[in-house]
Every structure is written in structure tokens, then in C-alpha cells.
Amino acid sequence: MRITASDWILHPEGTFGARITDIEPTNRFVEGIPEMTFMIETAPIREDGPTRSIRHTIYCIRSNTSQFAQMSRAISGKEVNAETLIGGQAVVVVRHYAKENGRQGHHISRWQPYQEC
């Protein structure tokens, strides 16, 4: 079963295996820095459970400390262009947070390298 997380359906918190399935460039730029939205398929690690889909939007700053750099290293072990990340596997940590309107939201708080056991 595939479940798509959205503003109305929260992705559960925890650590999940992840695979990038699509990348959508957005029209928003902050000081000339491109922003991209990654479609990520998640599944429990070494457990049965539904496959889920979550959208993750980040600024694609090419700095060693950026979220994009951390994601690139987790998936490929090196800095790469966004397009080469499709199909790459990683482990992601999903956390909930309180939005300004009082509702709960979800986001990926950390990317880790995927290691098969």
C-alpha cells in the first residue's frame, strides 16, 4: 500500500529507508539560490509497513554545511548535481513540528547514508 503524506495526512515520525523518485524545481528563489522539491518514497527499515511518499523542499546551496550537501553525501557519498540523486537510497529521520497556525507539520530533519545489512 502506498500512502502520500500531505498537509492533512502527517507522515509518522521516526527513521525510514528513503529513495528519491522525482525532483521538481520551484519558481521561488531567495537571493538567487534555487529551491527544489524532492519527492521521496519512504518505507520502514527491516519491517513490514506501508510505503509512503513525502515532499521535501530545500534550497540547493552548494556549501558543505547545507541540507543539499548533507543529502548528496548520504545518498552518493560525494557532492553531486541534484539530477543524479534520483533513485539513490538513504535513511531519513522524519520529525513533527508545530506550524504557526497551530497545526502539526512534518519534515525531514536528517539524512544518513543507507547501509545494507
C-alpha positions as CSV (number, residue, x, y, z in Angstrom):
1,M,0.0,0.0,0.0
2,R,1.3,3.5,-0.8
3,I,0.3,6.4,1.4
4,T,1.1,10.0,0.4
5,A,1.8,12.4,3.2
6,S,0.4,15.8,2.8
7,D,-0.7,18.9,4.8
8,W,-3.7,16.8,6.0
9,I,-2.0,13.4,6.4
10,L,1.1,13.5,8.6
11,H,4.0,11.2,7.8
12,P,4.8,9.3,11.0
13,E,7.9,10.3,13.0
14,G,10.9,8.0,13.0
15,T,13.7,6.7,10.9
16,F,12.9,5.3,7.4
17,G,14.6,4.0,4.4
18,A,14.2,6.5,1.6
19,R,14.5,6.8,-2.2
20,I,14.2,10.0,-4.3
21,T,11.7,9.4,-7.1
22,D,11.4,12.9,-8.6
23,I,12.8,16.4,-8.4
24,E,10.8,19.5,-9.2
25,P,12.5,22.9,-9.5
26,T,10.3,25.6,-7.9
27,N,9.8,29.2,-9.1
28,R,10.9,30.7,-5.7
29,F,14.4,32.0,-5.3
30,V,15.9,33.6,-2.2
31,E,18.8,35.9,-3.2
32,G,19.4,33.9,-6.4
33,I,19.6,30.5,-4.6
34,P,17.5,27.8,-6.4
35,E,14.9,25.9,-4.4
36,M,14.0,22.3,-5.3
37,T,11.2,20.0,-4.1
38,F,12.2,16.3,-3.8
39,M,9.6,13.6,-3.9
40,I,10.8,10.9,-1.5
41,E,9.4,7.4,-1.1
42,T,9.8,6.1,2.4
43,A,9.4,2.6,3.9
44,P,10.1,1.1,7.3
45,I,13.6,-0.4,7.7
46,R,13.6,-4.2,8.1
47,E,9.9,-4.2,8.9
48,D,6.6,-4.6,7.1
49,G,4.6,-1.5,6.6
50,P,3.3,0.9,4.0
51,T,5.4,2.7,1.5
52,R,4.8,6.4,1.9
53,S,5.6,9.5,-0.1
54,I,6.8,12.8,1.3
55,R,7.7,16.1,-0.4
56,H,10.9,17.8,0.9
57,T,11.8,21.3,-0.3
58,I,15.2,22.7,0.3
59,Y,17.5,25.4,-1.0
60,C,20.2,23.8,-3.2
61,I,23.2,25.7,-1.7
62,R,26.4,24.1,-2.7
63,S,28.0,24.7,0.7
64,N,29.5,21.8,2.8
65,T,27.1,22.6,5.6
66,S,23.9,22.9,3.5
67,Q,21.0,20.4,3.7
68,F,21.5,19.7,0.0
69,A,25.2,18.8,0.6
70,Q,24.2,16.5,3.5
71,M,21.6,14.8,1.4
72,S,24.0,14.4,-1.5
73,R,26.7,12.8,0.7
74,A,24.1,10.5,2.4
75,I,22.9,9.2,-1.0
76,S,26.0,9.2,-3.1
77,G,28.9,9.7,-0.7
78,K,30.0,12.8,-2.6
79,E,28.7,16.2,-3.8
80,V,26.7,15.7,-7.0
81,N,24.1,17.5,-9.1
82,A,20.5,17.1,-8.0
83,E,19.5,15.2,-11.1
84,T,21.9,12.3,-10.3
85,L,20.2,11.7,-7.0
86,I,17.1,10.2,-8.4
87,G,16.9,6.5,-7.4
88,G,19.6,7.0,-4.7
89,Q,18.9,5.4,-1.3
90,A,19.4,6.9,2.1
91,V,18.0,6.8,5.6
92,V,15.9,9.8,6.7
93,V,14.6,11.0,10.1
94,V,11.1,12.5,9.9
95,R,10.0,14.8,12.7
96,H,6.8,16.6,13.5
97,Y,6.7,20.3,14.4
98,A,4.1,22.9,15.3
99,K,3.2,25.3,12.4
100,E,2.3,29.0,13.0
101,N,-1.4,28.2,12.6
102,G,-1.2,25.6,15.4
103,R,-1.4,22.5,13.2
104,Q,1.2,19.8,13.1
105,G,3.6,19.5,10.2
106,H,6.3,17.1,9.2
107,H,9.8,17.5,7.8
108,I,12.9,15.5,7.2
109,S,15.3,16.6,9.9
110,R,18.3,14.4,8.9
111,W,19.8,12.4,6.0
112,Q,22.0,9.4,6.8
113,P,23.9,7.1,4.4
114,Y,22.0,3.9,3.7
115,Q,23.9,0.8,4.7
116,E,22.6,-2.7,3.8
117,C,22.9,-5.3,6.5
